[in-house]
Amino acid sequence: MSELLQSGQFPGASGHHPDADQLSAFIEQALPTHERRQVLAHLAICQDCRETIALSLPALEIQPAPAPAHRPWWHGWSIFVPAALAVAASVFFVVHLRRANTSISIPAQVATSKQPSPIVPPPRQASAPSRSPSAAEQQATARTANRLAQPPAPSALRLQQDEIAAAPQATPQPAQAPPAALTGESAQSLPAQSHASANRLILAAPAAAPLPPSVNAPAGSAAQTVSIAGAAPPLNTVSDSSALRLAQPAAPAVPLKNPLPSGLAVASIAANGPTLLAIDAHNAVFLSADSGEHWTAVSAPWHDRAVRVSLVARTPANAPAMGAASGRSLATFANALRLQPAMNASLSGVITDASGAVVSGASVTVRDASTSAGRTVTTDDKGRYLAEGLAPGSYSIEAAAPGFATQRVANVAVNASRQTTENLALQPGSVSESVTVESSADLIASPRAAKSKALKSPQAAAPPQAIFEITTDTGERWTSTDGAAWRRE
Amino acid sequence: MDTASSNPDDLPLSVAAEEPLPVAPLLFDPPAALLPAALVEELWLQADAEACNLSRAEFSHLLASVGAKLNHNLPPGARTDPSHTAAFYRSLHLAELALAQACALGREAAWERFIGQYRGPLIQAAIAITGSASLGEELADSLYAELYGLRERDGRRRSPLATYTGRGSLAGWLRTTLVQRFRDHHRRTHRETPLENVDSPAPAAPVAAETTVLASAVTHTLLELDPEDRFLLAAYYLDRQTLLQIAHTLGVHEATISRRLKRLVASLHKQLLRNLCSSGLSRAAAEEALGADPRDIEINLRVLLQASQSSAFSAMRAASDRL
């Protein structure tokens, strides 16, 4: 402000000045409101009193800096605390939701998977649903279905489960309708072609690690599973939970003869015969052509970090036919469910080998003799199996395990409202026997069995090519047949 | 110009060694009603008035006088109730009030206590205010003499300590009194005419019509301001006080002062535009007028900012003087 503007006559303050008592009380904020306003009004017009107050203030320059108060560690973060709590709650909810979805999906996987084997098998696949070029969801589901899950490390298995649970179309069931029981329902009541094809898919890849049926099946069948869940009666889920606990130890890890050159832990690994592809904890990719004897670093064409490697099968596309077929069978299946008798019978037993030792991880298929509909369950670590929610009738039991010949027992009478026990002893044999047996007939006899012939077309029956697929943290997928030359999907 | 001190012209700057005069028995006029005995007893014990040789009756009389003078911190004319009265007395600096009044009454025990507690801080504050050790000590000694009641009026010793009411701290009161005495001393010893009192030469050139309108609008706008806003503008733009000083004066953070000043200037600009438009200028002309050179405007902001609109303080003082 210009000095010239400040010049002029000081008019003087009319009336009295506040005395020292009032001014000191004003400085110490001890005046009542009305008196403070009066003093302020006087100060606005009296330069003398303003100067008096300015000089009466405690010397500002010699005032010690305020000592750091003993503030709590969260001081200053008060506005972030609710946000942090909200984020934590969201993360907890998402993780809980994903786990819940996984726990629902895994029993279904146990019910439909065949012969989990710790040995890396030759990739032979009789038929497989292919990707639908029209729908992204079906693409994702079909891609996952085509993946030949090599015996993964527990972390790799976890990733796959998470991915499956995160896919909306692959989260099938509400809580009151367990998926394992649903599969059994569909096996008895309806020739759900999609389930049959899913089973065949797994059979064609005998070494595949257990995968949920919603993943193995095409997108159409996944949608069908959701509808089935709503119509199915509530069933006991205890056996499903136990199946979940059993399924995870059945997935063996790929043994490494030598550690990775980086010396870090393996975050993800996949094997295609003797060729191993591994990702270490720092997202570096290493390739071994001799089952892990020697490792070479893979030059990464991707710009992101590789987080997961898996083995997938490249198959021709036939998913649209599958989805249409599954959709048409849905109404029939729902009608059939309503005609089902009360299914409260159960069948259980212990699978042992010739020496009497229990066989864990054995696949036990319980098939209704009248409808040929079957359900497959897996034995736990004590060799026990349990198939619940069965309709009363005559059943045949097939038990298969790696290294054993398939054992079959026919005409097992299952009565209503009681648990029937049937123990089986497996004899040593080869895996191929089991495959032959399972592929000889449809698990679910369907009046729409003709639809499943699409899977047996020459194009679908062509053996798929097992390729490596690497997923980056941004979701990019890169595939390679030999682990050296990569192509972005 | 009215000053904030009483009779500074004959203020001795050195303490004469003479015997104090007999003190007046009462410092304030007799109050209309005394306080309840229980409350007086509680406050008397709380103030440790016995150590100052202040009896219960004297203390009760003192409290009643302070309450009547300040109307128990209520607006003039408002009636108090017993609970508010008790809360008012409990909010006072009772120990310092008793000490000050006992000193004003000439109690030796109180003086010994006062010197022991406040002599060192008083000299330090005087040196800090004057910026000179010798002048500071001289100012502190003269204030001691005045506080001791070496002056008499109407045949009674008058000590400025008698005006202390206990609302603020006694140290703050002493500091403010020191500043007032220092300003009086400075005024006596520096007789220069301030620059602000020199009349500016009359403008030779005729004043443009827009400038006249602008001056009128500025005058009108400043006169409409709240007293506290005018205090802010005067303290910041006229007195050149820092934000920290103003913040300490008002008891808020300096960032608050900065924000309030910014808002105040913005609202002043808007109000000026509004007043200019209401005086007949178009919006563009008003904007152009605001861009005029301030030196072309014949107004005195100091006069405008310091124009008194309220006589409430004088009225309050007159009311208290009547008590």
Interface residues (C-beta under 8 A of the other chain):
Chain A: M1 S2 L4 L5 Q6 S7 G8 Q9 F10 P11 G12 A13 S14 G15 H16 H17 P18 D19 A20 D21 L23 S24 A25 F26 I27 E28 Q29 A30 L31 P32 H34 E35 R37 Q38 V39 L40 A41 H42 L43 A44 I45 C46 Q47 D48 C49 R50 E51 T52 I53 A54 L55 S56 L57 P58 A59 L60 I62
Chain B: M1 D2 T3 A4 N73 L74 P75 A128 I129 P160 T163 Y164 T165 R167 G168 S169 G172 W173 R175 T176 T177 L178 V179 Q180 F182 R183 L195 E196 N197 V198 D199 S200 P227 E228 R230 F231 A234 A235 Y237 L238 D239 Q241 L244 Q245 H248 T249 G251 P294 R295 I297 I299 N300 L301 R302 V303 L305 Q306 A307 S308 Q309 S310 S311 A312 F313 S314 A315 M316 R317
